[in-house]
């Protein structure tokens, strides 16, 4: 799908120097303080399993010269790792799919990045269950000034905050804004507005972004408390959220991070992007019963064998079907057993048809095999083994027509 937008795949290591994440994500974020898997290697270098993808993507792209006086559209996918309490939608090893765009000031590229997600939701039939939330968090200077005012306010409400929020007052006060604790949210009713601290250039960018989204018929909701948990963001940040997953409602998140490349030692490169939590997306599809049937039951053909010295021919036939019909899922029965036991396994596999090789004691080699539908009809036909791969495809086509 991302190829339709001109995005190219980039790959980068699961292990990175810990300092990469401290410099990009922020040393007083939950990820760096509590959640990273970090250790010293044999050379004494401190390494970490990547907790998210953007920092590693930026490091790799800059190292290989992809960002020097160029515009780039990149995508990646793979495992990420965070040491946190496992729960529904939150895992210690999880997977993310991300897109990152470099070298374009926007807001047109911001909208294009969002269109990638919109098309994905449409193809997965999830558009009606996801809401795009937006906020303008301004520049680093804007947030520093806002943080001072926010800290002053939070100190007057300290007795109404939980331990986590109180710990953030002087380290990362903006993270208090997206607390999931209802009591904390109640204490934020009269909190200072970040909008009052945002510079005019950021406001103009944000206004143009909203106009373009309206023109592209992409609906959104402004959320002034959306700040994202990573320090590298600036200007527009966004999340796609759902109410189908309980507390872990953010399926996709991102925004602009115009200063990150320079922060990590590269040139001053404008950038934006997002990451999707694959496990949360799968949970959402499952909860809405939108997982495709062929994804739940990917096996089409179950090849069984009865009699002596038929194993080799069974394996060969199963492989011939796979090579002739690569779109099909094929299981070759292994481990022997009586025919009824094998047929039961065929039914349990979810396969649509069984191919049955049965050799009598007097036969030296089988010339034919049977194809049987695994439904109430139990329709069965016998064909030459050389014809089986093609006949299997015809059998399946007839069953779905």
C-alpha positions as CSV (number, residue, x, y, z in Angstrom):
1,X,0.0,0.0,0.0
2,X,2.7,2.5,0.9
3,X,4.3,2.0,-2.5
4,X,1.2,3.8,-4.0
5,X,2.5,6.9,-2.3
6,X,6.1,6.4,-3.4
7,X,7.5,5.2,0.0
8,X,10.6,3.0,0.0
9,X,11.5,0.4,2.6
10,X,14.4,1.1,5.1
11,X,15.8,-1.4,7.5
12,X,17.8,-0.8,10.7
13,X,19.1,-2.8,13.7
14,X,17.0,-4.0,16.6
15,X,20.0,-3.0,18.8
16,X,21.2,0.6,19.0
17,X,23.4,2.6,21.3
18,X,21.3,3.7,24.3
19,X,22.4,7.3,23.9
20,X,20.4,7.4,20.6
21,X,17.2,7.0,22.4
22,X,18.1,9.3,25.3
23,X,19.0,12.1,22.9
24,X,15.8,11.6,20.8
25,X,13.1,10.4,23.0
26,X,14.1,12.4,26.1
27,X,15.8,11.3,29.4
28,X,12.8,12.1,31.5
29,X,10.3,10.1,29.6
30,X,8.8,6.8,30.8
31,X,10.4,4.9,27.9
32,X,14.0,6.0,28.8
33,X,13.5,6.0,32.6
34,X,11.6,2.8,33.0
35,X,10.9,0.8,29.9
36,X,14.1,0.2,27.8
37,X,16.0,-3.1,27.8
38,X,19.6,-1.8,28.2
39,X,22.8,-3.6,28.9
40,X,26.6,-3.2,28.4
41,X,28.2,-5.4,25.7
42,X,31.7,-6.9,25.8
43,X,33.3,-3.7,24.8
44,X,31.6,-1.7,27.5
45,X,29.2,0.0,25.1
46,X,25.7,0.5,26.5
47,X,23.1,-0.8,24.1
48,X,19.3,-1.0,24.1
49,X,16.7,-2.9,22.3
50,X,14.8,-0.4,20.2
51,X,11.6,0.8,22.0
52,X,10.3,2.6,18.9
53,X,11.2,3.1,15.3
54,X,11.7,6.8,14.4
55,X,15.0,7.3,16.1
56,X,16.6,4.2,14.5
57,X,15.1,5.2,11.1
58,X,16.6,8.7,11.3
59,X,20.0,7.4,12.4
60,X,20.2,4.8,9.6
61,X,18.9,7.2,6.9
62,X,21.4,9.9,7.9
63,X,24.3,7.4,8.2
64,X,23.7,6.2,4.6
65,X,23.4,9.7,3.1
66,X,19.7,9.5,2.4
67,X,18.9,12.9,3.9
68,X,21.5,15.1,2.3
69,X,19.7,17.7,0.2
70,X,17.0,15.1,-0.6
71,X,13.4,14.4,-0.1
72,X,12.7,10.9,1.2
73,X,9.6,8.9,1.9
74,X,10.5,5.8,3.9
75,X,8.6,2.9,5.6
76,X,9.6,0.1,8.0
77,X,8.2,-2.6,10.1
78,X,9.5,-4.9,12.8
79,X,9.7,-5.8,16.5
80,X,10.1,-3.2,19.3
81,X,10.7,-3.8,23.0
82,X,9.6,-2.1,26.2
83,X,9.9,-3.4,29.8
84,X,6.4,-2.6,31.0
85,X,3.5,-4.5,32.6
86,X,1.9,-6.7,30.0
87,X,-1.8,-6.1,29.5
88,X,-4.3,-6.1,26.6
89,X,-2.8,-4.0,23.9
90,X,0.5,-3.6,25.7
91,X,3.3,-6.1,25.4
92,X,7.1,-6.3,26.1
93,X,7.7,-7.4,22.6
94,X,5.4,-5.8,20.0
95,X,5.5,-4.8,16.4
96,X,5.2,-1.5,14.6
97,X,4.7,-0.3,11.1
98,X,5.9,3.2,10.4
99,X,6.2,5.8,7.7
100,X,8.6,8.8,7.8
101,X,8.9,11.7,5.3
102,X,12.0,13.9,5.2
103,X,12.9,17.2,3.6
104,X,9.4,18.8,3.1
105,X,8.1,21.7,5.2
106,X,4.4,20.8,4.9
107,X,1.6,21.0,5.8
108,X,0.9,19.2,2.5
109,X,3.3,16.3,3.5
110,X,1.5,16.1,6.9
111,X,-1.7,15.5,5.1
112,X,-0.2,12.9,2.7
113,X,1.2,11.0,5.7
114,X,-2.3,11.0,7.2
115,X,-3.7,9.8,3.9
116,X,-1.6,6.7,4.1
117,X,-3.3,5.8,7.3
118,X,-6.7,6.8,6.0
119,X,-6.3,4.4,3.0
120,X,-5.2,1.6,5.4
121,X,-8.3,2.1,7.6
122,X,-10.5,2.0,4.5
123,X,-9.0,-1.2,3.2
124,X,-9.4,-2.8,6.6
125,X,-13.0,-1.5,6.9
126,X,-12.1,0.4,10.1
127,X,-12.8,4.0,9.2
128,X,-16.0,4.1,11.2
129,X,-14.2,3.0,14.4
130,X,-11.2,5.3,14.5
131,X,-11.0,9.0,15.3
132,X,-8.2,11.3,14.2
133,X,-7.1,13.6,17.1
134,X,-4.9,16.6,16.5
135,X,-3.0,19.2,18.5
136,X,-0.5,21.9,17.9
137,X,2.3,21.7,20.5
138,X,4.5,24.5,19.0
139,X,8.3,24.6,19.2
140,X,10.6,23.4,22.0
141,X,10.8,27.0,23.3
142,X,7.0,27.3,23.3
143,X,6.8,24.1,25.3
144,X,9.5,25.2,27.7
145,X,7.5,28.4,28.5
146,X,4.3,26.5,28.8
147,X,5.9,23.9,31.0
148,X,6.9,26.6,33.5
149,X,3.3,27.9,33.7
150,X,2.0,24.3,33.9
151,X,4.4,23.4,36.7
152,X,3.2,26.5,38.7
153,X,-0.4,25.4,38.2
154,X,0.2,21.8,39.1
155,X,1.8,22.7,42.3
156,X,-1.5,24.3,43.4
157,X,-3.3,21.0,42.7
158,X,-0.6,18.6,44.0
159,X,-2.9,17.1,46.6
160,X,-5.3,16.0,43.8
161,X,-2.7,14.3,41.7
162,X,-1.6,10.7,41.8
163,X,2.1,9.7,42.5
164,X,2.9,9.5,38.8
165,X,1.6,13.0,38.1
166,X,3.4,14.4,41.2
167,X,6.7,12.9,40.0
168,X,6.3,14.6,36.6
169,X,5.6,18.1,37.9
170,X,9.2,19.2,37.8
171,X,10.6,16.7,35.2
172,X,8.0,16.5,32.4
173,X,4.8,18.3,33.3
174,X,3.2,18.1,29.9
175,X,2.9,14.3,30.3
176,X,0.4,15.0,33.2
177,X,-2.0,16.3,30.6
178,X,-2.7,12.9,29.0
179,X,-3.0,11.0,32.3
180,X,-5.6,8.2,32.2
181,X,-6.5,8.8,35.8
182,X,-10.0,10.4,36.0
183,X,-9.0,12.2,39.3
184,X,-6.0,13.8,37.7
185,X,-8.1,14.9,34.7
186,X,-10.6,16.5,37.1
187,X,-7.7,18.5,38.6
188,X,-6.8,19.9,35.1
189,X,-10.1,21.7,34.4
190,X,-8.6,25.1,34.6
191,X,-5.1,24.2,33.4
192,X,-3.2,26.8,31.3
193,X,-3.7,26.4,27.5
194,X,-0.7,25.4,25.4
195,X,-2.3,27.3,22.6
196,X,-1.6,30.6,24.4
197,X,2.2,29.9,24.2
198,X,2.5,28.6,20.6
199,X,4.3,30.9,18.2
200,X,2.5,32.4,15.2
201,X,4.4,30.4,12.6
202,X,3.2,27.1,14.2
203,X,-0.3,28.4,14.4
204,X,-0.3,29.3,10.7
205,X,1.1,25.8,9.8
206,X,-1.6,24.2,12.0
207,X,-4.4,26.3,10.4
208,X,-3.3,25.4,6.9
209,X,-3.1,21.7,7.9
210,X,-6.7,21.8,9.1
211,X,-7.9,23.5,5.8
212,X,-6.1,20.8,3.8
213,X,-7.7,18.0,5.9
214,X,-11.1,19.5,5.4
215,X,-10.5,19.8,1.6
216,X,-9.4,16.1,1.6
217,X,-12.5,15.1,3.5
218,X,-10.4,13.7,6.4
219,X,-12.4,14.2,9.6
220,X,-10.6,15.1,12.8
221,X,-11.1,16.3,16.4
222,X,-8.9,18.8,18.2
223,X,-7.5,17.5,21.5
224,X,-5.7,20.3,23.4
225,X,-4.4,17.7,25.9
226,X,-2.7,15.5,23.3
227,X,1.1,15.9,23.7
228,X,2.6,12.5,22.8
229,X,5.2,10.9,25.0
230,X,8.3,11.6,23.0
231,X,10.3,14.8,23.3
232,X,11.3,15.1,19.6
233,X,7.8,16.2,18.3
234,X,7.0,19.8,17.4
235,X,4.0,21.6,15.7
236,X,1.3,19.1,14.8
237,X,0.9,15.9,16.6
238,X,-1.8,13.3,16.1
239,X,-3.3,10.0,17.2
240,X,-5.9,7.7,15.7
241,X,-7.9,6.4,18.6
242,X,-10.7,3.9,19.1
243,X,-13.0,3.0,21.9
244,X,-13.0,-0.7,21.1
245,X,-9.8,-1.5,23.0
246,X,-10.5,-0.1,26.5
247,X,-7.7,1.9,28.0
248,X,-5.2,1.2,25.2
249,X,-7.1,3.2,22.6
250,X,-4.3,4.7,20.6
251,X,-3.7,2.6,17.4
252,X,-1.5,5.0,15.5
253,X,0.4,8.1,16.5
254,X,2.8,10.6,15.1
255,X,3.5,14.1,14.0
256,X,6.3,16.5,12.9
257,X,9.8,16.2,14.3
258,X,11.7,18.9,12.4
259,X,14.6,19.1,14.8
260,X,15.4,15.4,15.4
261,X,17.9,14.9,12.5
262,X,20.0,17.8,13.6
263,X,19.7,16.8,17.3
264,X,21.2,13.4,16.3
265,X,24.2,15.0,14.6
266,X,22.8,15.4,11.0
267,X,21.8,18.5,9.0
268,X,18.7,20.5,9.7
269,X,16.1,18.3,8.0
270,X,12.3,18.8,8.2
271,X,10.4,15.6,9.0
272,X,7.1,14.0,9.9
273,X,5.7,10.5,10.2
274,X,3.7,8.0,12.3
275,X,3.8,4.5,13.7
276,X,1.0,1.9,14.0
277,X,0.9,-0.7,16.7
278,X,0.3,-3.9,14.8
279,X,-0.9,-5.9,17.8
280,X,-3.5,-3.3,18.7
281,X,-4.6,-3.2,15.1
282,X,-5.1,-7.0,15.1
283,X,-6.9,-6.8,18.5
284,X,-9.2,-4.2,17.0
285,X,-9.9,-6.3,13.9
286,X,-10.6,-9.3,16.1
287,X,-12.9,-7.4,18.5
288,X,-14.9,-6.1,15.5
289,X,-14.9,-9.6,13.9
290,X,-13.2,-8.2,10.8
291,X,-10.3,-10.6,10.6
292,X,-10.6,-12.1,7.1
293,X,-11.7,-15.7,7.1
294,X,-8.7,-16.8,5.0
295,X,-6.4,-15.2,7.6
296,X,-8.0,-17.3,10.4
297,X,-8.0,-20.5,8.3
298,X,-5.1,-20.2,5.8
299,X,-5.0,-24.0,5.0
300,X,-6.8,-25.0,1.8
301,X,-5.5,-28.5,1.2
302,X,-4.7,-31.4,3.6
303,X,-2.7,-34.3,2.0
304,X,-3.3,-37.6,3.7
305,X,-1.6,-41.0,3.2
306,X,-2.7,-44.6,3.9
307,X,-0.6,-47.7,3.5
308,X,3.0,-48.7,3.6
309,X,5.9,-46.8,1.8
310,X,3.7,-43.9,0.7
311,X,5.4,-41.1,2.7
312,X,7.8,-40.0,0.0
313,X,5.1,-39.8,-2.6
314,X,2.9,-37.8,-0.2
315,X,5.5,-35.2,0.5
316,X,6.3,-34.9,-3.2
317,X,2.6,-34.4,-4.1
318,X,2.1,-31.8,-1.4
319,X,5.2,-29.9,-2.7
320,X,3.9,-30.2,-6.3
321,X,0.6,-28.6,-5.3
322,X,2.5,-25.7,-3.5
323,X,4.6,-25.1,-6.5
324,X,1.8,-25.3,-9.0
325,X,-0.7,-23.3,-6.9
326,X,1.4,-20.9,-4.7
327,X,-1.7,-19.1,-3.6
328,X,-2.9,-22.1,-1.6
329,X,-2.0,-23.3,1.9
330,X,-1.1,-27.0,1.9
331,X,-0.4,-29.4,4.8
332,X,1.1,-32.8,4.3
333,X,0.1,-35.2,7.0
334,X,3.1,-36.4,9.1
335,X,3.3,-38.9,11.9
336,X,1.2,-41.7,10.4
337,X,-2.0,-42.9,12.0
338,X,-5.3,-44.4,10.8
339,X,-7.3,-42.8,8.0
340,X,-10.1,-41.6,10.4
341,X,-7.5,-39.9,12.6
342,X,-5.9,-38.2,9.6
343,X,-9.3,-37.1,8.3
344,X,-10.2,-35.6,11.7
345,X,-6.9,-33.6,11.6
346,X,-7.8,-32.5,8.1
347,X,-11.2,-31.2,9.3
348,X,-9.6,-29.5,12.3
349,X,-7.0,-27.7,10.2
350,X,-9.7,-25.7,8.4
351,X,-8.8,-27.1,5.0
352,X,-11.5,-27.1,2.3
353,X,-10.4,-30.3,0.6
354,X,-8.4,-33.4,1.4
355,X,-6.1,-35.2,-1.0
356,X,-6.0,-38.9,-0.2
357,X,-3.1,-41.2,-1.3
358,X,-3.9,-44.9,-0.5
359,X,-1.6,-47.7,-1.5
360,X,-2.7,-51.3,-1.4
361,X,-0.1,-53.9,-0.3
362,X,0.4,-55.1,-3.9
363,X,1.0,-51.7,-5.5
364,X,4.6,-50.7,-6.2
365,X,3.8,-47.0,-6.8
366,X,0.6,-45.0,-6.8
367,X,-0.7,-43.7,-10.1
368,X,-3.9,-42.0,-8.8
369,X,-5.2,-40.2,-5.7
370,X,-8.6,-38.9,-4.5
371,X,-9.8,-35.4,-3.8
372,X,-12.5,-35.1,-1.2
373,X,-14.4,-32.1,-0.1
374,X,-14.3,-31.5,3.6
375,X,-18.0,-30.5,3.9
376,X,-21.3,-32.2,4.2
377,X,-21.3,-33.3,0.6
378,X,-18.1,-35.3,1.0
379,X,-17.8,-35.1,-2.8
380,X,-14.9,-37.3,-4.0
381,X,-13.2,-37.7,-7.3
382,X,-10.2,-39.8,-8.4
383,X,-7.5,-38.4,-10.7
384,X,-4.0,-39.3,-11.9
385,X,-1.4,-38.0,-9.5
386,X,0.2,-35.8,-12.2
387,X,-3.2,-34.1,-12.6
388,X,-3.9,-33.5,-8.9
389,X,-2.3,-30.0,-8.6
390,X,-4.6,-28.6,-11.3
391,X,-7.6,-30.6,-10.3
392,X,-7.2,-29.3,-6.7
393,X,-7.5,-25.7,-8.0
394,X,-10.6,-26.6,-10.0
395,X,-12.2,-28.2,-7.0
396,X,-11.6,-25.2,-4.9
397,X,-12.8,-22.8,-7.6
398,X,-16.0,-24.8,-7.9
399,X,-16.6,-24.8,-4.2
400,X,-16.5,-21.0,-4.0
401,X,-18.5,-20.2,-7.3
